[in-house]
Amino acid sequence: MRPVLRGCCKYESLKDGTLGLHDIALMNDALDVRDENERRWLRAVKEQKRGA
């Protein structure tokens, strides 16, 4: 459901078979990468503010 909640696809696409498990897995992987990059960026900004 995470791709739906994040706006990557519509729930109907899951229900009607337009998207398959492989598609969902790819979207989840992409969301994991985005989330990790954001965590790293926020940590770097926080450390930079602390050091400044």
PEDAGI-V576430 format. One record per helix or strand of 3 or more residues. SS is the DSSP state (h for helix, s for strand). FROM is the first residue (numbers start at 0). LEN is the number of residues. If there is no record, write none. Layout:
# PEDAGI-V576430
ss->{SS & SS}
from->{FROM & FROM}
len->{LEN & LEN}
This chain:
# PEDAGI-V576430
ss->{h & h & h}
from->{1 & 10 & 20}
len->{4 & 5 & 31}
